[in-house]
């Protein structure tokens, strides 16, 4: 059985930076992981890439040869990947052991994990290959500066959860750049009534019924909470990783290591 993280989130949310920080942390603690680039538009990496979608197709080639724009070209690239899962990706996965841990750095186009079925089909392929997968959704902590932006982020996260049907971890990235962390901490596990009160203060009375429905939706899906990530702190990276490992039950079948103990003989 293999294990995998599917790192998703809006463009600019810090997915590649997270992957780099995660790889460096695992190198430090002596844990082996493999980084897989699924972004056909990526050019520079701060971590070693073991498998790269650009060996199959790149966005620049699609835009040049087919005359597509960046958004349409990216969708085309991902659909081309989907068409070649049983050929190209099968061959790539043969290079890994049965219990290897893969981290998939995905593109930031939100359609891919909200309503286009490409990533969902990709997940189903990994499951058929006996991978246990967790979705890691990143949201820029600087974006969550008030209740309306928080609700927007929650809706995007919920959409990804419903679309992918995976164990799901939400991360507030770039916490090192937040000047007043108290403003963000208020939204890590907020109460529905608090959200509703804040929404009603900011919006006209005609939106109160909508606000109530949104607040109740976030409260009903109580899995929508966020873990803050500060890549400067090893403890923060380790805490995020331990939550992800718990989701996919990584390491639960490992043998318990015990130190040999020889009792002292009585005189």
LOLUMVO-896909 format. One record per residue: residue in one letter; x, y negated, z negated of N, C-alpha, C in turn. Coordinates in steps of 0.05 Angstrom, whole numbers, always signed. Example, Ala and Ser with C-alpha at 12.3 -4.5 7.8 and 13.67 -1.06 7.14 Angstrom:
% LOLUMVO-896909
   resn      n_X      n_Y      n_Z     ca_X     ca_Y     ca_Z      c_X      c_Y      c_Z
      A     +264     +114     -156     +246      +90     -156     +264      +66     -156
      S     +257      +45     -142     +273      +21     -143     +258       -1     -157
***
This chain:
% LOLUMVO-896909
   resn      n_X      n_Y      n_Z     ca_X     ca_Y     ca_Z      c_X      c_Y      c_Z
      X      +17      +24       +0       +0       +0       +0      +17      -25       +0
      X      +11      -44      +18      +25      -69      +19       +9      -91       +5
      X      +22     -114       +0       +8     -136      -13      +14     -161       +4
      X       -6     -179       +4       -3     -203      +20      -17     -227       +9
      X       -5     -251      +12      -18     -276       +7      -24     -289      +34
      X      -48     -299      +37      -56     -315      +60      -58     -344      +51
      X      -37     -360      +58      -35     -387      +48      -50     -406      +67
      X      -72     -417      +58      -89     -434      +75      -94     -460      +61
      X     -106     -478      +76     -113     -505      +65     -111     -525      +87
      X     -121     -550      +83     -120     -571     +103      -92     -578     +111
      X      -89     -591     +134      -63     -601     +142      -52     -621     +122
      X      -26     -618     +115      -14     -636      +97      -18     -630      +67
      X      -30     -607      +62      -35     -599      +34      -11     -587      +20
      X      +10     -582      +35      +35     -572      +23      +38     -542      +25
      X      +27     -529      +45      +28     -500      +47      +57     -490      +52
      X      +71     -503      +71      +99     -494      +76     +117     -501      +53
      X     +112     -523      +40     +128     -530      +16     +124     -510       -6
      X      +99     -502       -9      +92     -481      -29     +107     -455      -22
      X     +106     -447       +3     +119     -422      +12     +149     -424       +6
      X     +161     -447      +11     +189     -450       +6     +195     -448      -24
      X     +180     -462      -40     +184     -460      -69     +179     -432      -80
      X     +160     -418      -69     +154     -391      -78     +178     -373      -71
      X     +188     -376      -47     +211     -359      -38     +235     -364      -56
      X     +241     -389      -61     +264     -396      -78     +261     -384     -106
      X     +237     -386     -116     +231     -375     -143     +236     -345     -143
      X     +226     -331     -123     +229     -302     -122     +258     -294     -118
      X     +273     -310     -103     +302     -305     -101     +316     -308     -128
      X     +308     -327     -143     +320     -332     -169     +315     -309     -188
      X     +291     -299     -188     +284     -277     -207     +289     -249     -196
      X     +300     -248     -172     +307     -222     -160     +283     -206     -150
      X     +263     -220     -140     +239     -207     -129     +239     -210      -99
      X     +234     -188      -85     +235     -189      -55     +207     -196      -44
      X     +206     -217      -27     +182     -223      -12     +191     -229      +17
      X     +172     -227      +35     +177     -233      +63     +158     -255      +73
      X     +170     -275      +86     +154     -298      +95     +147     -294     +125
      X     +121     -298     +131     +111     -294     +158      +99     -321     +167
      X     +108     -331     +189      +97     -356     +200      +74     -350     +219
      X      +50     -360     +213      +27     -357     +231      +20     -383     +244
      X      +36     -403     +242      +31     -429     +254      +46     -432     +281
      X      +32     -431     +303      +46     -432     +329      +57     -460     +335
      X      +51     -480     +319      +61     -507     +323      +85     -513     +305
      X      +92     -495     +286     +113     -501     +267     +140     -501     +282
      X     +158     -517     +272     +185     -519     +284     +208     -516     +265
      X     +204     -526     +240     +226     -525     +221     +216     -511     +196
      X     +234     -495     +184     +227     -480     +160     +249     -483     +139
      X     +241     -485     +114     +261     -486      +92     +262     -459      +78
      X     +253     -438      +91     +255     -411      +81     +260     -392     +105
      X     +272     -369     +100     +278     -351     +122     +252     -337     +132
      X     +247     -338     +157     +223     -327     +169     +229     -299     +179
      X     +215     -279     +168     +220     -252     +177     +203     -244     +202
      X     +180     -257     +204     +163     -252     +228     +151     -279     +236
      X     +151     -285     +262     +143     -311     +271     +124     -308     +295
      X     +100     -320     +293      +81     -319     +314      +91     -331     +340
      X     +111     -350     +338     +121     -363     +362     +137     -344     +380
      X     +144     -320     +370     +156     -300     +387     +134     -288     +406
      X     +109     -291     +398      +87     -282     +415      +76     -305     +432
      X      +71     -328     +419      +59     -351     +433      +65     -376     +417
      X      +69     -398     +431      +74     -424     +417      +54     -445     +427
      X      +48     -464     +411      +30     -485     +418      +40     -502     +441
      X      +66     -508     +441      +78     -525     +462      +74     -512     +489
      X      +78     -486     +491      +75     -472     +516      +46     -473     +526
      X      +27     -469     +507       -1     -469     +515       -9     -497     +525
      X       +0     -518     +510       -8     -545     +519       +4     -552     +546
      X      +29     -542     +551      +42     -549     +576      +30     -533     +599
      X      +25     -507     +595      +17     -490     +617      -13     -491     +622
      X      -29     -495     +601      -58     -495     +605      -71     -523     +603
      X      -54     -543     +596      -64     -570     +595      -84     -575     +572
      X      -81     -559     +550      -99     -563     +528      -88     -583     +508
      X     -106     -594     +492      -97     -612     +470      -88     -595     +446
      X      -78     -608     +425      -68     -593     +402      -88     -576     +388
      X     -113     -586     +385     -133     -570     +370     -142     -546     +386
      X     -150     -551     +411     -158     -529     +428     -136     -509     +433
      X     -111     -520     +436      -88     -502     +440      -83     -484     +416
      X      -87     -495     +392      -82     -479     +368     -102     -457     +366
      X     -128     -463     +372     -148     -442     +371     -142     -421     +392
      X     -132     -429     +416     -125     -410     +436     -102     -391     +427
      X      -82     -403     +413      -60     -387     +403      -69     -366     +383
      X      -86     -375     +365      -95     -356     +344     -113     -334     +356
      X     -129     -341     +376     -145     -320     +389     -127     -301     +405
      X     -105     -312     +416      -86     -294     +430      -73     -275     +409
      X      -67     -285     +385      -57     -268     +364      -77     -246     +358
      X     -102     -253     +356     -123     -234     +349     -124     -212     +371
      X     -121     -220     +396     -122     -200     +418      -97     -182     +418
      X      -76     -190     +404      -52     -174     +404      -44     -162     +377
      X      -64     -160     +359      -58     -149     +333      -49     -120     +334
      X      -62     -104     +351      -55      -76     +352      -29      -71     +368
      X      -19      -91     +381       +6      -87     +396      +29     -101     +383
      X      +29     -128     +384      +52     -143     +374      +54     -141     +344
      X      +32     -146     +329      +35     -146     +300      +39     -118     +289
      X      +28      -98     +302      +34      -70     +294      +64      -65     +294
      X      +76      -74     +315     +105      -70     +318     +120      -85     +296
      X     +111     -110     +289     +125     -125     +268     +122     -112     +241
      X      +98     -102     +235      +93      -90     +209     +109      -64     +205
      X     +118      -51     +226     +134      -27     +223     +160      -33     +210
      X     +169      -58     +209     +194      -65     +197     +193      -66     +166
      X     +168      -65     +155     +165      -68     +127     +159      -41     +114
      X     +165      -39      +88     +159      -16      +73     +130      -16      +63
      X     +120       +6      +54      +92       +8      +46      +85      -10      +23
      X     +104      -16       +5      +97      -33      -18     +108      -61      -16
      X     +115      -70       +9     +127      -97      +12     +106     -118       +7
      X     +116     -142       +0      +99     -165       -7     +103     -186      +15
      X      +82     -193      +30      +83     -212      +52      +68     -238      +44
      X      +80     -260      +53      +67     -286      +49      +62     -298      +77
      X      +37     -302      +85      +30     -312     +111      +25     -342     +109
      X      +42     -358     +122      +40     -387     +122      +22     -394     +146
      X       -3     -403     +141      -23     -407     +162      -24     -435     +172
      X      -35     -440     +196      -39     -467     +206      -59     -482     +188
      X      -59     -509     +190      -76     -525     +174     -102     -534     +187
      X     -109     -522     +209     -134     -530     +222     -157     -517     +207
      X     -174     -533     +196     -194     -524     +177     -214     -505     +190
      X     -219     -507     +216     -238     -490     +229     -230     -460     +227
      X     -204     -455     +225     -195     -427     +224     -204     -412     +200
      X     -209     -426     +178     -217     -412     +154     -244     -421     +143
      X     -259     -435     +160     -286     -442     +152     -308     -430     +170
      X     -305     -431     +197     -326     -420     +213     -316     -405     +238
      X     -291     -408     +246     -281     -392     +268     -272     -365     +257
      X     -279     -342     +269     -275     -316     +257     -246     -305     +259
      X     -227     -320     +270     -201     -310     +276     -187     -299     +250
      X     -185     -316     +229     -172     -308     +205     -187     -285     +191
      X     -213     -286     +192     -229     -265     +180     -222     -238     +193
      X     -220     -238     +220     -213     -213     +234     -184     -205     +228
      X     -167     -225     +224     -139     -219     +217     -138     -205     +189
      X     -155     -215     +171     -156     -203     +144     -166     -174     +146
      X     -186     -170     +162     -197     -142     +166     -175     -124     +177
      X     -159     -134     +195     -137     -118     +206     -117     -111     +184
      X     -110     -130     +167      -91     -124     +145     -103     -103     +126
      X     -129     -105     +121     -141      -85     +103     -140      -57     +116
      X     -144      -56     +142     -142      -30     +155     -114      -19     +154
      X      -94      -36     +152      -67      -28     +149      -59      -23     +120
      X      -79      -22     +103      -75      -16      +75      -61      -38      +59
      X      -66      -63      +67      -56      -86      +52      -77      -96      +33
      X      -69     -103       +9      -86     -117      -10      -80     -147       -7
      X     -101     -163       -1      -96     -191       +7     -110     -210      -12
      X      -96     -232      -17     -108     -254      -33     -106     -280      -17
      X     -128     -295      -16     -127     -322       -3     -117     -342      -24
      X      -97     -358      -16      -87     -379      -33      -93     -406      -19
      X     -113     -420      -30     -122     -445      -18     -109     -469      -32
      X      -95     -485      -17      -81     -508      -28      -97     -534      -21
      X      -99     -551      -41     -111     -577      -38      -93     -598      -50
      X      -87     -619      -36      -69     -640      -45      -82     -654      -70
      X      -67     -653      -92      -77     -665     -117      -82     -695     -115
      X      -67     -708      -97      -71     -736      -93      -98     -742      -79
      X     -109     -721      -66     -135     -724      -53     -157     -724      -74
      X     -153     -709      -95     -174     -706     -116     -171     -729     -136
      X     -179     -753     -127     -176     -776     -144     -202     -786     -155
      X     -225     -776     -145     -251     -783     -156     -270     -760     -150
      X     -294     -762     -161     -312     -740     -160     -322     -733     -131
      X     -325     -754     -114     -334     -748      -87     -314     -732      -71
      X     -288     -739      -75     -267     -724      -61     -264     -696      -73
      X     -268     -694      -99     -267     -667     -111     -289     -649     -100
      X     -314     -660      -98     -336     -644      -86     -330     -636      -58
      X     -318     -654      -42     -311     -647      -15     -291     -624      -14
      X     -271     -625      -31     -251     -604      -33     -263     -578      -41
      X     -282     -579      -60     -296     -554      -69     -312     -542      -47
      X     -326     -558      -31     -342     -548       -9     -324     -534      +12
      X     -301     -546      +18     -283     -533      +37     -272     -507      +26
      X     -266     -506       +0     -256     -482      -12     -278     -460      -12
      X     -302     -468      -19     -325     -449      -19     -329     -437       +9
      X     -327     -454      +29     -331     -445      +56     -310     -423      +63
      X     -285     -428      +55     -264     -408      +60     -269     -383      +45
      X     -278     -385      +20     -284     -361       +4     -305     -344      +17
      X     -326     -357      +26     -349     -343      +38     -340     -330      +65
      X     -325     -345      +80     -317     -336     +107     -298     -312     +105
      X     -278     -313      +87     -257     -293      +86     -264     -269      +68
      X     -281     -274      +48     -289     -252      +30     -265     -239      +17
      X     -248     -255       +5     -223     -245       -7     -221     -254      -36
      X     -206     -240      -53     -198     -253      -78     -185     -279      -72
      X     -191     -299      -88     -185     -327      -80     -174     -343     -103
      X     -151     -357      -98     -139     -374     -117     -137     -402     -106
      X     -148     -422     -120     -146     -450     -112     -123     -464     -127
      X     -107     -478     -112      -84     -492     -123      -85     -521     -117
      X      -80     -538     -137      -76     -566     -133      -46     -571     -130
      X      -38     -577     -105       -9     -580      -99       +0     -609     -104
      X      +26     -612     -103      +39     -639     -105      +33     -653     -132
      X      +31     -637     -153      +26     -649     -179      +49     -667     -188
      X      +73     -662     -177      +96     -679     -184      +93     -707     -173
      X      +75     -712     -154      +71     -738     -142      +48     -754     -155
      X      +34     -741     -173      +11     -754     -186      +21     -772     -209
      X      +14     -797     -208      +23     -816     -229       +8     -813     -255
      X      -19     -809     -253      -35     -806     -277      -48     -778     -276
      X      -35     -759     -289      -45     -731     -287      -72     -727     -302
      X      -78     -745     -320     -104     -742     -334     -127     -744     -315
      X     -125     -761     -294     -146     -764     -274     -152     -738     -260
      X     -130     -723     -254     -133     -697     -240     -142     -675     -259
      X     -132     -675     -283     -138     -654     -302     -168     -653     -308
      X     -182     -676     -306     -210     -676     -311     -226     -659     -291
      X     -214     -653     -268     -228     -637     -247     -219     -608     -245
      X     -202     -599     -263     -193     -572     -262     -215     -552     -268
      X     -231     -557     -289     -254     -541     -296     -276     -559     -307
      X     -288     -575     -289     -308     -595     -298     -335     -582     -303
      X     -350     -595     -320     -378     -586     -326     -396     -598     -304
      X     -417     -583     -297     -435     -591     -276     -449     -618     -284
      X     -457     -621     -309     -470     -645     -317     -452     -670     -316
      X     -426     -665     -321     -407     -687     -319     -404     -696     -289
      X     -402     -676     -272     -400     -682     -243     -425     -697     -234
      X     -448     -688     -242     -473     -700     -234     -475     -729     -243
      X     -467     -734     -268     -467     -761     -279     -449     -779     -263
      X     -425     -770     -257     -406     -786     -242     -416     -792     -213
      X     -427     -771     -201     -438     -775     -173     -460     -795     -173
      X     -478     -794     -192     -501     -812     -193     -493     -841     -198
      X     -471     -844     -213     -461     -872     -218     -449     -884     -192
      X     -438     -867     -175     -425     -878     -151     -443     -880     -127
      X     -466     -866     -127     -483     -864     -103     -511     -875     -109
      X     -524     -882      -87     -551     -894      -89     -571     -873     -100
      X     -593     -882     -113     -612     -864     -124     -624     -844     -104
      X     -625     -851      -79     -637     -833      -60     -620     -807      -56
      X     -595     -808      -66     -578     -784      -63     -578     -767      -89
      X     -594     -774     -109     -593     -760     -134     -600     -730     -132
      X     -621     -724     -115     -628     -696     -112     -606     -680      -98
      X     -593     -693      -78     -570     -680      -65     -547     -676      -85
      X     -542     -696     -101     -520     -694     -121     -525     -671     -140
      X     -550     -668     -149     -557     -647     -167     -553     -620     -154
      X     -561     -617     -129     -557     -591     -115     -527     -585     -112
      X     -511     -605     -106     -482     -601     -102     -469     -593     -129
      X     -476     -607     -150     -464     -601     -176     -472     -573     -185
      X     -497     -565     -181     -506     -538     -188     -492     -517     -171
      X     -487     -523     -146     -473     -504     -129     -445     -499     -139
      X     -431     -520     -146     -404     -517     -156     -404     -501     -182
      X     -425     -507     -199     -427     -493     -225     -434     -464     -221
      X     -451     -457     -202     -459     -430     -197     -436     -413     -188
      X     -419     -424     -170     -395     -410     -161     -372     -418     -181
      X     -374     -406     -205     -355     -414     -225     -326     -406     -219
      X     -322     -391     -196     -294     -385     -189     -280     -409     -176
      X     -296     -431     -171     -283     -455     -159     -270     -471     -181
      X     -246     -463     -188     -230     -479     -206     -202     -480     -194
      X     -186     -498     -204     -160     -503     -191     -138     -500     -211
      X     -115     -489     -201      -91     -487     -217      -72     -508     -208
      X      -62     -525     -226      -43     -546     -218      -16     -534     -212
      X       -2     -543     -192      +24     -533     -185      +44     -556     -183
      X      +65     -554     -199      +88     -573     -198     +112     -557     -191
      X     +121     -559     -166     +143     -543     -156     +170     -549     -170
      X     +171     -571     -185     +196     -576     -200     +199     -558     -224
      X     +177     -545     -232     +178     -529     -257     +175     -500     -250
      X     +195     -484     -258     +194     -455     -253     +170     -443     -267
      X     +163     -453     -290     +141     -442     -305     +115     -446     -290
      X     +112     -468     -276      +88     -473     -260      +85     -454     -237
      X     +108     -449     -223     +108     -430     -201     +102     -402     -211
      X     +114     -394     -233     +110     -368     -244      +81     -364     -253
      X      +69     -385     -264      +41     -382     -272      +22     -378     -248
      X      +27     -393     -227      +11     -389     -202      +15     -361     -191
      X      +40     -352     -190      +46     -326     -179      +34     -304     -196
      X      +34     -307     -222      +22     -286     -239       -8     -284     -235
      X      -21     -307     -230      -50     -307     -225      -56     -293     -198
      X      -39     -298     -178      -43     -284     -152      -38     -254     -155
      X      -16     -247     -169      -10     -219     -173      -32     -204     -187
      X      -45     -218     -206      -67     -206     -221      -91     -202     -203
      X      -95     -220     -184     -117     -217     -165     -115     -192     -147
      X      -90     -187     -138      -86     -165     -120      -74     -140     -134
      X      -73     -142     -161      -63     -119     -178      -35     -111     -170
      X      -19     -131     -163       +9     -125     -156      +25     -116     -181
      X      +39      -94     -178      +56      -85     -200      +42      -68     -221
      X      +16      -64     -218       +2      -49     -239       +9      -19     -238
      X      +18       -9     -215      +25      +19     -213      +55      +24     -216
      X      +69       +3     -224      +98       +6     -228     +104      +22     -253
      X     +125      +38     -252     +132      +54     -275     +141      +36     -298
      X     +133      +42     -322     +142      +27     -345     +171      +35     -352
      X     +187      +14     -355     +215      +19     -361     +219      +18     -391
      X     +230      +40     -402     +235      +41     -431     +264      +46     -435
      X     +274      +36     -457     +302      +40     -464     +305      +66     -479
      X     +325      +83     -471     +329     +108     -485     +336     +103     -514
      X     +324     +118     -531     +328     +114     -560     +336     +141     -572
      X     +359     +142     -585     +368     +166     -598     +367     +161     -628
      X     +350     +175     -642     +348     +170     -671     +374     +177     -685
      X     +380     +162     -706     +404     +168     -721     +400     +193     -738
      X     +420     +209     -740     +418     +233     -756     +421     +226     -786
      X     +406     +240     -802     +408     +236     -831     +434     +246     -841
      X     +446     +232     -860     +471     +241     -872     +466     +267     -888
***
